[in-house]
Structure formats: structure tokens, C-alpha cells
Amino acid sequence: MGHHMFKYNAEVTEMIFEYCRERLSMDPVPLDYGSLTPEPLASLDGLITSEGRSPAEVLGFFRDELAHAVVSIDAPNFLAFIPNAPTKNSLLFDMVVACSGLNGTSWLESAGVVVAENQALEFLADLAGLPASAGGAFVSGGSTGNLSGLTVGRDVGRARRPEIPAHTLRFAVSADAHSSIGKALHVLGVEALVVDADDHRFTLESLTRALASDPHPETVIGVIATAGTTNAGIVDDLEGLGAYAREHDLWFHVDGAYGGASLFSPTHRHLLGGIRHADSFVVDPHKWLFAPLDCAALLYRQPHVARKILAQQASYLDILHAGDDEEYEWNPSDFAIHLSRRARGLPFWYSLVTNGTHAYETAVQAAIDMAERTSAIIDELDHVEMVRPASLSVVLFRRPGWEEVDYVTWSHQLLRDQIAFVTPTKWEGETIARFAFLHPDTDETLVREVLETMR
Ligand SMILES: Cc1ncc(COP(=O)(O)O)c(C=O)c1O
């Protein structure tokens, strides 16, 4: 009885669980090789057949031929881009999500999931100083969060300025905003007023200067600030910009995809106080809040406004909106550009609830402290120097005398030697090196070892 693909197979289950158990027990997680794997990847040709293959054989192929051809983002020596270091409990709960038939789209299908995810969202909203009415949804990443939040901001701005041609409306933004902001504006057909920031920090002064010298300041409908720029970890003047935006009826969007997590930092959370003014705010648990990919929290000050703009309307979906208590019957699908949705907030929720908030504070703080210690080590050494003071958990430094090609060759060699994954970036046109700390187990010994390779 029943199709064989859907039958429980104890042997395959045990084999897969064993693989996961082995992976979860690695301490530390190996960095692996990424595309620099010394062996060419074995061919995938002919793997898909009409009869199928043995699960053990294909798992073995994955383990031996494919799994090392990645750079493991959760290794403590992954210091490039923005790393990701999921807690063990979040990874385990991701398996629970995978094995449960959860569609986190609607209240009707998954109220039990929605209330748990909303508990985590409410916790973040409260930490950010947003009003109790704030709410939203977990989305796939900062990029989707930014696009969704800015869609609402654009439509609210259009409604507020009906006399201004829609195609001329703009958001004020700094050049240091993440590339996904530019992409979102492109998708939305909204122009940017690119503000000349003060030493890469978007401040109220830089905004008012830009507006004063602009021929059409009335076309600006919103302000986009960053709580922790990706390249340098700089937190914009959230308080100044936010208060100004609210006073002038401008949408205030805060992209805290990376740095929003420092709301958990006892020493740095004060920098993020201005998020309380945000109309929309994004922070990614899949970055510095130790949840697995893919998970970003998108919060609105007034979620009912977002719902009006973003909820998908279709006759087959009418039943989702037929509840008599809209505030209570929450459809996560109503708050972003998505419909079907993995219950991707649950691994974060489980980890937060089981580990407790104090563990989050110490883990976030560890990365900030590591950045500060690294800065002191660099100051001690003769062959490297800081480019600018460490900000949040990002350190920008140079090896005087090196050109771009030297940094690239060094980065590849570090990975080949399995010491660390550190990639170069550019600062004011110069190629330099960058550490992005995140994993609380990254230590000073590793930092010194990496710096020694630059002599
Ligand atoms: C500040 C900021 N915003 C947005 C993003 C995009 O997030 P995602 O990669 O989750 O789409 C990033 C990614 O690093 C980021 O640092």
C-alpha cells in the first residue's frame, strides 16, 4: 500500500541522522575548501536515472565529493563577508522544521508556528524600542526584508505626496548602504538621493545638507539608514535621522541586517537607540543572531499599513483573511513579498528560548570584544596597520606595500592552508584586508596566526 517514495525507511533515516550527528559534533567545524578544492569535482553526469540510486551511495558521493567543496560558514575561522554561526539548538530545530509539515504562510494553516515566531519578533521589537503594536514576519534575508519594507515606504510616500509624479519620488540613502538597498530601489522604480555621508556615517547633518542643496527636496519620501554597514560596521545616526524623518512625515527604514544584533551588546546597544523611530526595520538572525540560513526578521511600526499594501489577494486565499480578528489572526504572508513560507523563524525562536537572552548577549559581545582586541594587536605589529577604528565586529586593516593582487593571492593561500577565510575589500578606492567577526569561539591565537602570514 502506498507509493514507495513516501514509506519510512529506518535504515536510510539512521544513516542520514548519523551524518547530521557527526556534523553537529564537530568542534570546531572545519573550514573546508570552497571552490579552491585541490581535486576537480567528480562528475555529476549520469547520476539521475529512471530507477534511482542507492541512498547510501549518493550520500557517500555527497560526503566525499561535494561536501568539502564549500567554505563552511559556521567555522570559527570564517572571517569573510558576514559569517553565520548557528547554535547547535537552532540547527537541531531546523531539522524539526524540515521534518514537520509546516507552511508558515497563514494563521489558518499554522497558528502554532505563527505564535512562536511572533514571540521572537516581539522580543526583537521590544529590544529595538518599537511600540507594542509592532510586528511583521521572518523573511528569507536582509535583501527581501529591505525590498518589502521599502515597498511599503514607497506606497505610503506616494499616498502622502499625490501631487508629485510617482516616478520622481526618492529615498535619501548613503553610499555605504548595502547593495540590496540599491537593488530594491531599482526594482521599485524609486530613485535615490545619495547623501554625502560624514566619514561614511549617514548623519542628520549630512541629510539636511543634502536636502538644502537639492533642487527638489519635496520629492524625498523616506530615509534609509544602516545599523552596521556591511563593509565597515558603521552605525548611522539613527536617532538624528529617525527623529527628523518622523517629524517630516518621511518613511524611516533601518537596515540592521548585520548590525541590528548589537541590540544584544551591553556596550554598543546605545548606538541603536534610534531604531525606536523606524517605520520598518530588518535584522537577520542568520547573520549575528546565530540562526541557520535563511532567516531575517522584518518588523513594521504599523503592521496593518504593511498588510494593506503587501497582502496577496486571490479568491482561493480569501479564507485566510476571513477571520474576525485581524490583529490576532496573523498571516506572515501579509507582511512581505512572499506567499508560501518556510517557518524559518522557529530555529531562532527555539535557540533564543532554550539558550536564554544572556547567552545571546555574551555571544554578540564576544565578537565586538574580538574586534577591539584585534585592533590592539594590529597596533602592536609593525607590518600591518588599521585603516579606521574597529566598528561593531568589523576590522579594516592594511599591509603597507601590498597591491590588490597580493591580498587576493594571500586570501586564497590562507584558505588553501585551512588557516582562515579572510577576503579583501576596498576602502576609499584602496584594496585592504577585512575581518568580520561573529563566531564567539574565534580567538586571538587565530588572529595572530593570520596576521603573521602577511609578513
Ligand atoms: C547591512 C546589510 N543589509 C542587507 C544585507 C543582505 O542580506 P541577505 O544576504 O540576507 O539578503 C546584508 C548582507 O550582508 C547586510 O550586511
The ligand as a Tripos MOL2 file, in Angstrom:
@<TRIPOS>MOLECULE
LIG
   16    16     1     0     0
SMALL
NO_CHARGES

@<TRIPOS>ATOM
      1 C1         23.5570   45.6770    6.0600 C.3       1 LIG1
      2 C2         23.0970   44.5410    5.1940 C.ar      1 LIG1
      3 N1         21.9100   44.6310    4.5830 N.ar      1 LIG1
      4 C3         21.4380   43.6600    3.7780 C.ar      1 LIG1
      5 C4         22.1820   42.5120    3.5670 C.ar      1 LIG1
      6 C5         21.6200   41.4460    2.6700 C.3       1 LIG1
      7 O1         21.2010   40.3800    3.4590 O.3       1 LIG1
      8 P1         20.9070   38.9500    2.8210 P.3       1 LIG1
      9 O2         22.2090   38.4560    2.3030 O.co2     1 LIG1
     10 O3         20.3970   38.1690    3.9860 O.co2     1 LIG1
     11 O4         19.8930   39.1320    1.7500 O.co2     1 LIG1
     12 C6         23.4310   42.3790    4.1580 C.ar      1 LIG1
     13 C7         24.2600   41.2010    3.8880 C.2       1 LIG1
     14 O5         25.3830   41.0920    4.2930 O.2       1 LIG1
     15 C8         23.8990   43.4060    5.0140 C.ar      1 LIG1
     16 O6         25.0730   43.3260    5.6260 O.3       1 LIG1
@<TRIPOS>BOND
     1     1     2 1
     2     2     3 ar
     3     2    15 ar
     4     3     4 ar
     5     4     5 ar
     6     5     6 1
     7     5    12 ar
     8     6     7 1
     9     7     8 1
    10     8     9 2
    11     8    10 1
    12     8    11 1
    13    12    13 1
    14    12    15 ar
    15    13    14 2
    16    15    16 1
@<TRIPOS>SUBSTRUCTURE
     1 LIG1         1 GROUP 0 **** ****
